């Protein structure tokens, strides 16, 4: 069993190559609406992921989707003895 939809494929491709953040956000919103229209079932809830960390730990930054984005290189993390 698979999923095929040319419009969904087009939106995924467009969102992948869009450079402008607002354009990418609009494309992804359209993609989400499309997927919602086509889905056979619906999730009734979403469990948030909480990330707690000391603000003296450097190298963490919120991403555009409001999740904390961890730098892949742990060497990029640093510890500051003083709070910002």
ZAPA-233846 format. One record per residue (C-alpha): residue number from 1; x, y, z; residue in one letter. Coordinates in nm, 3 decimals. Last residue first. Example, Ala and Ser with C-alpha at 12.3 -4.5 7.8 and 13.67 -1.06 7.14 Angstrom:
2
(2 (1.367 -0.106 0.714) 's')
(1 (1.230 -0.450 0.780) 'a')
//
This chain:
84
(84 (2.335 3.602 3.003) 'x')
(83 (2.421 3.380 3.300) 'x')
(82 (2.785 3.350 3.394) 'x')
(81 (2.989 3.027 3.416) 'x')
(80 (2.947 2.984 3.041) 'x')
(79 (2.943 2.631 2.904) 'x')
(78 (3.003 2.553 2.541) 'x')
(77 (2.837 2.356 2.268) 'x')
(76 (2.999 2.364 1.924) 'x')
(75 (3.206 2.054 2.009) 'x')
(74 (2.874 1.868 2.033) 'x')
(73 (2.856 1.903 1.657) 'x')
(72 (2.496 1.845 1.555) 'x')
(71 (2.389 2.181 1.694) 'x')
(70 (2.068 2.125 1.884) 'x')
(69 (1.765 2.309 1.753) 'x')
(68 (1.507 2.387 2.016) 'x')
(67 (1.165 2.372 1.857) 'x')
(66 (0.984 2.691 1.771) 'x')
(65 (0.935 2.595 1.403) 'x')
(64 (1.188 2.858 1.292) 'x')
(63 (1.444 2.696 1.523) 'x')
(62 (1.518 2.801 1.878) 'x')
(61 (1.891 2.810 1.956) 'x')
(60 (2.129 2.588 2.149) 'x')
(59 (2.507 2.635 2.118) 'x')
(58 (2.567 2.780 2.465) 'x')
(57 (2.477 2.619 2.798) 'x')
(56 (2.455 2.898 3.056) 'x')
(55 (2.080 2.913 2.999) 'x')
(54 (2.044 2.578 3.178) 'x')
(53 (1.831 2.338 2.978) 'x')
(52 (1.477 2.215 2.963) 'x')
(51 (1.329 2.070 2.645) 'x')
(50 (0.960 1.992 2.642) 'x')
(49 (0.816 1.788 2.357) 'x')
(48 (0.449 1.854 2.300) 'x')
(47 (0.215 1.557 2.257) 'x')
(46 (-0.023 1.607 1.968) 'x')
(45 (-0.383 1.497 1.980) 'x')
(44 (-0.665 1.357 1.767) 'x')
(43 (-0.452 1.230 1.485) 'x')
(42 (-0.669 1.188 1.178) 'x')
(41 (-0.733 0.889 0.952) 'x')
(40 (-0.759 0.835 0.575) 'x')
(39 (-0.555 1.147 0.497) 'x')
(38 (-0.623 1.321 0.168) 'x')
(37 (-0.770 1.652 0.286) 'x')
(36 (-0.523 1.677 0.575) 'x')
(35 (-0.234 1.610 0.338) 'x')
(34 (-0.348 1.895 0.116) 'x')
(33 (-0.389 2.133 0.410) 'x')
(32 (-0.041 2.042 0.534) 'x')
(31 (0.104 2.099 0.187) 'x')
(30 (-0.063 2.441 0.168) 'x')
(29 (0.092 2.532 0.504) 'x')
(28 (0.427 2.402 0.378) 'x')
(27 (0.402 2.621 0.068) 'x')
(26 (0.313 2.928 0.275) 'x')
(25 (0.602 2.861 0.517) 'x')
(24 (0.845 2.816 0.227) 'x')
(23 (0.734 3.148 0.076) 'x')
(22 (0.772 3.322 0.412) 'x')
(21 (1.119 3.170 0.462) 'x')
(20 (1.245 3.270 0.116) 'x')
(19 (1.474 3.003 -0.025) 'x')
(18 (1.215 2.770 -0.175) 'x')
(17 (1.381 2.453 -0.311) 'x')
(16 (1.243 2.200 -0.064) 'x')
(15 (0.905 2.366 -0.033) 'x')
(14 (0.856 2.351 -0.410) 'x')
(13 (0.953 1.982 -0.420) 'x')
(12 (0.716 1.892 -0.137) 'x')
(11 (0.440 2.098 -0.300) 'x')
(10 (0.485 1.926 -0.637) 'x')
(9 (0.484 1.580 -0.476) 'x')
(8 (0.162 1.666 -0.292) 'x')
(7 (0.006 1.781 -0.618) 'x')
(6 (0.119 1.463 -0.798) 'x')
(5 (-0.039 1.235 -0.536) 'x')
(4 (0.081 0.884 -0.467) 'x')
(3 (0.064 0.700 -0.137) 'x')
(2 (0.144 0.336 -0.097) 'x')
(1 (0.000 0.000 0.000) 'x')
//
